[in-house]
Amino acid sequence: MNSTDYKRIYGLLNSRDDIKKIAAEEHLREELLLVILSQKIIRNTKRAYYEVKNKAPALIGKWMQGTRITDIARNENFSPILTASIMLQHTGLSKKQFRNYMNAPEAVVDRRLRSDLQDALKEEIIYSPDGARIQYERGKDVERIVKKWLDMRKVTYITEYDAKKGEYTKTPDFKLEAPIKIQNKWLNWVECKASFGDEVEYRRDYLKQLNHYVSLFGAGMVVYWYGYIEDMPNHLRDDNIVMADRKLFEHD
């Protein structure tokens, strides 16, 4: 996807309700749009967290006057689960107690609070037990597919788990025992990301992981399963890193 199309779609995506319409109009996978929306929500949440947290007394006041937690969250353009967490922790509820509420909302004694938390869980995309589980499983699914692809080609490797038993503290998902050639480059490692590689995501991954892998192991490949910005600015790119998506593994 080019940067112009991506920025337009990113701007249009504001809630789960937008996904079906945009998928039909743009001929895109709903799963891709859900991933992009999730990344947008996470970024917005990080920016707004402390601002919303500082409003906790006022938000509790609105709830006491009858406003539902989901409506309060929508008004703040914020996660319904994190809104509930901020509000309830301000009243003295511990983080552990709130996690228990999330895992078993039907056990909440207060009928109104129970109903509000159940509605918040239904609306939540990321910050819920189901949301965390889906993100985790999505990542593991990508790793399994890439592993199968490497195995079919008789490529030998050391997994991240095994590599961490050795001398390295930062390790890719697959450290190849012998380099393989992809896109005319000899590659020594593969890192899997169940995400979309836009400029923000790539810059974060590069600073946090990818540049360290290049320093330790040489050239490698990062797999953004749901795609990436194909016209990524040159100043962000590293010639030692090949970018790929699901097409390499589904059609190669």
C-alpha positions as MATLAB code, in Angstrom:
seq = 'MNSTDYKRIYGLLNSRDDIKKIAAEEHLREELLLVILSQKIIRNTKRAYYEVKNKAPALIGKWMQGTRITDIARNENFSPILTASIMLQHTGLSKKQFRNYMNAPEAVVDRRLRSDLQDALKEEIIYSPDGARIQYERGKDVERIVKKWLDMRKVTYITEYDAKKGEYTKTPDFKLEAPIKIQNKWLNWVECKASFGDEVEYRRDYLKQLNHYVSLFGAGMVVYWYGYIEDMPNHLRDDNIVMADRKLFEHD';
ca = [
       0.000    0.000    0.000;
       1.388    3.422   -0.838;
       1.613    6.164    1.765;
      -1.134    8.325    0.233;
      -3.736    5.549    0.302;
      -2.637    4.495    3.764;
      -2.957    7.977    5.272;
      -6.431    8.347    3.779;
      -7.610    4.988    5.123;
      -5.961    5.634    8.494;
      -7.878    8.893    8.755;
     -11.194    7.229    7.907;
     -10.810    4.458   10.490;
     -12.115    5.600   13.858;
     -14.160    2.696   15.213;
     -15.009   -0.937   14.569;
     -18.183    0.265   12.831;
     -16.070    1.788   10.035;
     -14.392   -1.475    9.040;
     -17.053   -3.165    6.902;
     -17.849   -0.042    4.912;
     -14.203    0.809    4.205;
     -13.391   -2.823    3.363;
     -16.156   -2.869    0.743;
     -15.316    0.524   -0.732;
     -11.548    0.017   -0.835;
     -11.550   -3.743   -1.572;
      -9.434   -4.462    1.494;
      -9.471   -7.274    4.044;
     -11.420   -6.522    7.202;
      -8.642   -8.107    9.253;
      -6.127   -5.648    7.799;
      -8.363   -2.711    8.714;
      -8.831   -4.075   12.228;
      -5.046   -4.238   12.655;
      -4.599   -0.660   11.405;
      -7.415    0.546   13.663;
      -5.833   -1.266   16.623;
      -2.491    0.454   16.016;
      -4.261    3.817   15.778;
      -6.136    3.214   19.036;
      -2.954    2.211   20.877;
      -1.165    5.378   19.729;
      -4.087    7.628   20.613;
      -4.394    5.924   24.006;
      -0.747    6.519   24.861;
      -1.075   10.206   23.986;
      -4.310   10.743   25.916;
      -3.849    8.442   28.923;
      -2.726   10.956   31.529;
      -5.159   13.589   30.319;
      -8.045   11.162   30.852;
      -6.575    9.961   34.150;
      -6.546   13.524   35.468;
     -10.264   13.746   34.681;
     -11.123   10.732   36.858;
     -13.129   12.661   39.506;
     -15.210   14.390   36.816;
     -15.780   11.105   34.958;
     -16.946    9.415   38.148;
     -19.308   12.318   38.681;
     -20.844   11.774   35.246;
     -21.285    8.077   36.003;
     -22.958    8.854   39.327;
     -25.370   11.086   37.415;
     -26.363    8.170   35.180;
     -24.011    8.283   32.171;
     -22.833    4.840   31.075;
     -19.121    4.039   31.042;
     -19.191    3.333   27.294;
     -20.743    6.753   26.636;
     -18.139    8.436   28.844;
     -15.391    6.628   26.903;
     -16.864    7.647   23.534;
     -17.043   11.256   24.661;
     -13.349   11.097   25.588;
     -12.479    9.143   22.414;
     -10.799    6.641   24.696;
     -10.745    2.920   25.424;
     -13.898    1.846   27.353;
     -11.928   -0.659   29.454;
      -9.174    1.807   30.334;
     -11.818    4.432   31.111;
     -13.461    2.003   33.539;
     -10.073    1.096   35.016;
      -9.114    4.730   35.626;
     -12.478    5.509   37.202;
     -12.624    2.483   39.477;
      -9.010    2.694   40.596;
      -9.658    6.315   41.560;
     -12.369    5.034   43.915;
      -9.882    2.674   45.575;
     -10.297   -0.506   43.555;
      -6.951   -2.289   43.118;
      -5.540   -3.317   39.736;
      -5.882   -6.958   40.769;
      -9.553   -6.483   41.653;
     -10.161   -4.777   38.306;
      -8.508   -7.671   36.458;
     -10.814  -10.019   38.320;
     -13.778   -7.919   37.180;
     -12.575   -8.188   33.581;
     -12.143  -11.954   33.770;
     -15.503  -12.523   35.445;
     -17.765   -9.461   35.040;
     -20.833  -11.557   35.855;
     -19.532  -11.798   39.431;
     -19.670   -8.007   40.003;
     -22.273   -7.475   42.729;
     -23.453   -3.998   41.724;
     -25.984   -4.569   38.944;
     -25.419   -1.289   37.113;
     -21.642   -1.557   37.255;
     -21.837   -5.171   36.077;
     -23.924   -4.167   33.066;
     -21.608   -1.254   32.229;
     -18.484   -3.416   32.398;
     -20.059   -6.102   30.224;
     -20.934   -3.459   27.611;
     -17.404   -2.042   27.827;
     -15.937   -5.492   27.205;
     -18.122   -5.901   24.119;
     -16.940   -2.589   22.663;
     -13.270   -3.008   23.546;
     -10.915   -3.947   20.718;
      -7.564   -4.118   22.528;
      -7.515   -3.659   26.300;
      -9.574   -6.669   27.355;
      -8.758  -10.328   28.060;
     -10.170  -11.309   24.658;
      -8.344   -8.475   22.904;
      -5.022   -9.461   24.476;
      -5.596  -13.109   23.610;
      -6.405  -12.311   19.963;
      -3.273  -10.154   19.597;
      -1.114  -12.872   21.154;
      -2.584  -15.615   18.967;
      -2.237  -13.451   15.864;
       1.472  -13.076   16.547;
       1.957  -16.796   17.186;
       0.059  -17.675   13.998;
       2.423  -15.520   11.939;
       5.465  -17.158   13.545;
       4.070  -20.633   12.835;
       3.488  -19.845    9.151;
       6.979  -18.381    8.719;
       8.484  -21.374   10.535;
       6.662  -23.758    8.197;
       7.899  -21.774    5.188;
      11.502  -22.012    6.396;
      11.145  -25.725    7.202;
       9.768  -26.497    3.731;
      12.897  -24.923    2.239;
      15.198  -26.869    4.580;
      16.422  -23.622    6.116;
      17.993  -24.274    9.504;
      17.646  -21.686   12.251;
      17.749  -20.956   15.940;
      14.500  -19.656   17.408;
      14.292  -16.594   19.626;
      13.632  -18.864   22.626;
      16.753  -20.954   21.994;
      18.934  -17.946   21.152;
      18.127  -16.266   24.465;
      19.666  -19.230   26.258;
      22.985  -18.213   24.729;
      25.023  -15.043   24.675;
      22.495  -12.628   23.140;
      19.899  -10.566   24.976;
      18.258   -9.214   21.807;
      17.363  -11.926   19.325;
      15.097  -12.171   16.255;
      12.361  -14.764   15.926;
      14.587  -16.819   13.617;
      18.396  -16.551   13.534;
      19.394  -18.428   10.373;
      22.326  -20.810   10.623;
      23.177  -20.118    6.981;
      22.056  -17.057    4.984;
      19.266  -17.249    2.407;
      18.834  -14.992   -0.610;
      15.626  -12.939   -0.858;
      15.136   -9.832   -3.012;
      18.758  -10.152   -4.136;
      20.092   -9.911   -0.577;
      21.667  -12.559    1.627;
      19.747  -12.562    4.887;
      20.747  -13.898    8.286;
      17.604  -13.470   10.361;
      13.817  -13.093   10.181;
      11.639  -11.060   12.534;
       7.837  -11.514   12.449;
       5.322   -8.756   13.120;
       1.557   -9.336   13.163;
       1.066   -5.672   12.322;
       1.093   -3.136    9.489;
       4.439   -1.487    8.831;
       3.689    2.208    8.568;
       6.305    4.853    9.313;
       5.537    4.983   13.035;
       5.586    1.214   13.472;
       8.737    0.699   11.438;
      10.628    3.502   13.207;
       9.681    2.079   16.608;
      10.629   -1.477   15.627;
      13.889   -0.299   14.094;
      15.030    1.586   17.174;
      13.831   -1.085   19.589;
      14.955   -4.237   17.742;
      15.886   -4.248   14.073;
      18.998   -2.078   14.149;
      20.386   -4.239   16.958;
      19.856   -7.374   14.861;
      21.745   -5.765   11.975;
      24.624   -4.888   14.304;
      24.762   -8.409   15.738;
      23.940  -10.604   12.757;
      24.081   -8.542    9.562;
      21.288   -8.197    7.003;
      17.851   -9.666    7.694;
      14.144   -9.517    6.964;
      11.220   -8.085    8.890;
       7.825   -9.538    8.007;
       4.891   -7.162    8.451;
       2.186   -9.743    7.908;
      -0.581   -7.256    7.088;
       1.526   -5.149    4.744;
       3.735   -2.095    4.874;
       4.247    1.318    3.292;
       5.812    0.480   -0.038;
       7.148    3.995   -0.580;
       8.676    4.288    2.880;
      10.916    7.409    2.952;
      14.545    6.604    2.196;
      15.772    8.281    5.365;
      13.875    5.674    7.403;
      15.009    2.630    5.440;
      18.056    0.510    6.184;
      19.540   -1.269    3.152;
      20.384   -4.202    5.427;
      16.703   -4.867    6.123;
      14.312   -6.434    3.616;
      10.606   -5.828    4.218;
       8.034   -8.488    3.315;
       4.390   -9.320    3.993;
       2.075  -12.330    3.824;
       2.256  -12.510    0.018;
       5.787  -13.934    0.170;
       4.637  -16.848    2.296;
       1.232  -17.491    0.760;
       2.204  -17.454   -2.908;
       5.920  -18.219   -3.036;
];
